[in-house]
Amino acid sequence: MSLTLKETLDLMSDLKEKISRYDKLELAYKIYPREGLGELKGKKLSIAKALVIQNNYPLLVTNLKILRKITPITTFASVNSISLPDFALKGDWPKGYLPLSSWFSQDSNKPWSDTLKDRFNLGCESCLTIIVSSPEQDFVGGFAIFSEQIKQDDLEDYLEKNKIADYLDLIHFYMSRKYSNLTSPSQYNGTIKPKTRKVIELTAMGFHVSEISNMLHLTERGVSYHLDLAKEVLVAKNKMELIYKATHECII
């Protein structure tokens, strides 16, 4: 789901507050579907479509400097068609800390790790990444941890000593529960409009078409149009199935 600028800033402010106890660290945070980006509803996707889905999940940072660092890298990767790593495509999420370069597929004919490091001066500060999740969650949390105060060789020891992975797991749990729009499936991004979403929400709450019509200043025919459109997009046969799918897909 697309976030407004205000929503994005509010989320980033919350993220910054949660990591503030570790003042030597800055974070970049992104949610990914547990099953990976290479499949959607059991269908294998092209790399291009997987990249589109990845880009539709918002990237949150605790410092805009981090955003200015990451955005050129992701743009470069997109322009040069650098594939996502297998673990991100297949949902075989690794454990432990990994270098940022591990997020770019290592084609033997294109040594992207060296290219990215040289082009974007990634050695100027330390950075490691980690994936956190709980078995019952449908989404994993990807964190890139940056520090200008801790040397690269010392960063992992610092993170282990302070049990940062456990704390990031709690942050991911908190963020994904409090801000459900973070986990809204990207395949419906731009298809389910805000008005349609509101109609679904009110329907799920038990309101009838005539009541929704008055609440949203729509004609009853307009309400029915939004419901029919939503059923078509979500491939739902009736209202009950529509509500179930909209809830399951985190649209409402």
C-alpha positions as CSV (number, residue, x, y, z in Angstrom):
1,M,0.0,0.0,0.0
2,S,1.3,3.5,-0.8
3,L,1.8,5.6,2.3
4,T,1.3,9.4,2.4
5,L,4.3,11.5,3.3
6,K,2.8,12.2,6.8
7,E,2.3,8.5,7.4
8,T,5.8,7.7,6.3
9,L,7.3,10.4,8.5
10,D,5.2,9.2,11.5
11,L,6.4,5.6,11.0
12,M,10.0,6.7,10.7
13,S,9.7,8.9,13.9
14,D,8.3,5.9,15.8
15,L,11.1,3.6,14.4
16,K,13.7,6.2,15.5
17,E,12.3,6.5,19.0
18,K,12.4,2.7,19.4
19,I,16.1,2.5,18.5
20,S,17.1,5.6,20.4
21,R,18.5,3.7,23.3
22,Y,21.3,2.6,21.0
23,D,22.6,6.0,20.0
24,K,25.5,4.6,18.0
25,L,23.1,2.9,15.5
26,E,20.9,4.0,12.6
27,L,18.4,1.7,10.9
28,A,16.8,1.1,7.6
29,Y,13.7,-1.2,7.8
30,K,11.6,-3.0,5.2
31,I,9.0,-5.7,5.4
32,Y,9.0,-8.7,3.0
33,P,6.5,-11.5,2.5
34,R,7.7,-14.7,4.2
35,E,7.3,-16.8,1.1
36,G,9.7,-14.5,-0.8
37,L,9.3,-12.1,-3.7
38,G,9.7,-14.6,-6.5
39,E,6.2,-16.1,-6.3
40,L,2.7,-14.6,-5.9
41,K,-0.2,-16.9,-5.1
42,G,1.7,-19.9,-6.2
43,K,2.8,-18.4,-9.5
44,K,6.5,-17.8,-10.3
45,L,7.3,-14.2,-11.1
46,S,9.9,-12.7,-13.4
47,I,12.7,-10.8,-11.8
48,A,11.2,-7.5,-13.0
49,K,7.9,-8.2,-11.3
50,A,9.6,-9.3,-8.1
51,L,11.5,-6.0,-8.1
52,V,8.3,-4.1,-8.6
53,I,6.7,-5.9,-5.6
54,Q,9.8,-5.2,-3.5
55,N,9.7,-1.5,-4.3
56,N,6.1,-1.2,-3.3
57,Y,6.9,-2.2,0.3
58,P,7.9,1.1,2.0
59,L,11.5,1.6,3.2
60,L,11.7,3.3,6.6
61,V,14.8,4.9,8.0
62,T,15.8,6.5,11.3
63,N,17.9,9.2,9.6
64,L,17.4,10.8,6.2
65,K,21.1,10.4,5.5
66,I,20.5,6.7,5.3
67,L,17.8,7.2,2.8
68,R,20.1,9.3,0.7
69,K,22.6,6.5,0.8
70,I,20.3,3.6,0.0
71,T,18.1,5.2,-2.7
72,P,21.0,5.7,-5.3
73,I,22.0,2.0,-4.6
74,T,18.5,0.6,-5.3
75,T,18.1,2.9,-8.3
76,F,21.5,1.7,-9.7
77,A,20.4,-1.9,-9.1
78,S,17.1,-1.4,-10.9
79,V,18.7,0.4,-13.9
80,N,21.3,-2.3,-14.2
81,S,18.8,-5.2,-13.7
82,I,20.7,-6.5,-10.7
83,S,18.7,-9.5,-9.6
84,L,17.6,-10.1,-6.1
85,P,19.4,-12.8,-4.2
86,D,17.9,-16.3,-4.1
87,F,17.0,-16.1,-0.5
88,A,14.8,-13.0,-1.1
89,L,13.1,-14.6,-4.2
90,K,12.5,-18.1,-2.6
91,G,11.8,-16.9,1.0
92,D,14.8,-19.0,2.3
93,W,15.7,-16.2,4.7
94,P,19.2,-16.5,6.2
95,K,19.9,-16.2,9.9
96,G,22.5,-14.0,11.5
97,Y,24.2,-10.9,10.2
98,L,25.1,-10.4,6.6
99,P,26.9,-7.6,4.6
100,L,24.7,-5.2,2.6
101,S,26.2,-6.6,-0.6
102,S,24.6,-10.0,0.1
103,W,21.3,-8.4,-1.0
104,F,22.5,-8.2,-4.6
105,S,22.7,-11.3,-6.7
106,Q,26.3,-12.3,-7.2
107,D,26.7,-12.9,-10.9
108,S,30.2,-14.1,-11.7
109,N,30.2,-12.0,-14.9
110,K,29.2,-8.9,-13.0
111,P,31.0,-8.4,-9.6
112,W,28.3,-6.2,-8.2
113,S,29.7,-6.2,-4.6
114,D,32.9,-4.4,-5.7
115,T,31.0,-2.1,-8.0
116,L,28.5,-1.0,-5.4
117,K,31.2,-0.6,-2.7
118,D,33.4,1.5,-4.9
119,R,30.6,3.6,-6.6
120,F,28.8,4.4,-3.4
121,N,31.7,4.5,-0.9
122,L,30.0,1.9,1.3
123,G,33.2,1.5,3.3
124,C,32.9,4.9,4.9
125,E,30.8,3.6,7.7
126,S,30.0,0.1,9.1
127,C,26.9,-1.8,8.1
128,L,25.4,-5.2,8.5
129,T,21.9,-6.5,7.7
130,I,19.7,-9.1,9.4
131,I,16.3,-10.7,8.8
132,V,14.0,-11.2,11.8
133,S,10.7,-13.0,12.1
134,S,8.5,-15.2,14.2
135,P,7.1,-18.5,12.9
136,E,3.5,-17.2,13.1
137,Q,4.2,-14.1,11.1
138,D,3.4,-13.8,7.4
139,F,6.1,-11.1,6.9
140,V,9.7,-10.9,7.9
141,G,11.5,-7.7,8.8
142,G,14.7,-6.8,7.0
143,F,17.0,-4.4,8.8
144,A,20.2,-2.7,7.6
145,I,22.1,-1.4,10.6
146,F,24.5,1.5,10.1
147,S,27.1,3.1,12.4
148,E,29.5,5.9,12.0
149,Q,30.9,5.3,15.5
150,I,31.7,1.6,15.4
151,K,34.2,0.1,13.1
152,Q,33.1,-2.6,10.6
153,D,35.3,-5.2,12.3
154,D,33.7,-4.4,15.7
155,L,30.1,-4.0,14.7
156,E,29.0,-7.6,14.9
157,D,30.5,-8.0,18.3
158,Y,28.7,-4.9,19.5
159,L,25.4,-6.2,18.1
160,E,25.8,-9.6,19.7
161,K,26.8,-8.2,23.0
162,N,23.8,-5.9,23.1
163,K,21.4,-8.6,21.8
164,I,20.3,-6.2,19.0
165,A,18.8,-9.1,17.0
166,D,16.3,-9.9,19.7
167,Y,15.4,-6.2,20.1
168,L,14.9,-5.8,16.3
169,D,12.6,-8.8,16.5
170,L,10.5,-6.9,19.0
171,I,10.6,-3.8,16.9
172,H,9.4,-5.7,13.8
173,F,6.6,-7.3,15.8
174,Y,5.5,-3.9,17.1
175,M,5.7,-2.1,13.8
176,S,3.9,-4.8,11.8
177,R,1.1,-5.0,14.3
178,K,0.6,-1.3,15.0
179,Y,0.9,-0.3,11.3
180,S,-1.0,-2.9,9.4
181,N,-0.7,-0.9,6.2
182,L,3.0,-1.8,6.1
183,T,2.0,-5.4,5.3
184,S,-0.7,-4.6,2.7
185,P,0.1,-6.8,-0.3
186,S,1.8,-4.8,-3.1
187,Q,0.0,-6.7,-5.9
188,Y,-3.1,-4.6,-5.1
189,N,-1.2,-1.3,-4.7
190,G,-3.2,1.3,-6.7
191,T,-5.9,-1.1,-7.6
192,I,-8.0,-1.0,-4.4
193,K,-8.6,2.7,-4.1
194,P,-9.2,4.4,-0.7
195,K,-12.9,4.8,-1.3
196,T,-13.3,1.1,-2.3
197,R,-11.3,0.1,0.8
198,K,-13.6,2.2,3.0
199,V,-16.7,0.5,1.5
200,I,-15.2,-2.9,2.2
201,E,-14.4,-1.9,5.8
202,L,-17.9,-0.6,6.5
203,T,-19.4,-3.8,4.9
204,A,-17.2,-5.9,7.2
205,M,-18.5,-3.9,10.1
206,G,-22.0,-5.0,9.2
207,F,-23.4,-1.8,7.6
208,H,-25.9,-2.2,4.8
209,V,-25.5,-0.6,1.3
210,S,-28.1,2.2,2.2
211,E,-26.2,3.0,5.4
212,I,-22.8,3.1,3.6
213,S,-24.4,5.3,1.0
214,N,-25.3,7.9,3.6
215,M,-22.0,7.7,5.4
216,L,-19.8,8.1,2.4
217,H,-22.1,10.4,0.4
218,L,-22.4,7.9,-2.4
219,T,-25.4,6.6,-4.3
220,E,-26.4,3.0,-3.4
221,R,-25.5,2.1,-7.0
222,G,-22.0,3.7,-6.3
223,V,-21.6,1.5,-3.2
224,S,-22.5,-1.6,-5.1
225,Y,-20.0,-0.6,-7.9
226,H,-17.2,-0.4,-5.3
227,L,-18.1,-3.8,-3.9
228,D,-18.4,-5.4,-7.3
229,L,-15.0,-3.9,-8.3
230,A,-13.4,-5.2,-5.1
231,K,-14.9,-8.7,-5.7
232,E,-13.5,-8.7,-9.2
233,V,-10.0,-7.6,-8.1
234,L,-9.9,-10.1,-5.2
235,V,-11.7,-12.9,-7.1
236,A,-14.4,-13.1,-4.5
237,K,-17.7,-14.8,-5.2
238,N,-19.7,-13.0,-2.5
239,K,-19.5,-10.4,0.3
240,M,-18.4,-13.0,2.9
241,E,-15.5,-14.2,0.7
242,L,-14.7,-10.6,-0.1
243,I,-14.4,-9.7,3.5
244,Y,-12.3,-12.8,4.3
245,K,-9.9,-12.1,1.4
246,A,-9.6,-8.4,2.1
247,T,-8.8,-9.2,5.8
248,H,-6.4,-12.0,4.9
249,E,-4.6,-9.7,2.4
250,C,-4.3,-6.9,5.0
251,I,-6.4,-4.5,2.8
252,I,-8.6,-3.8,5.7
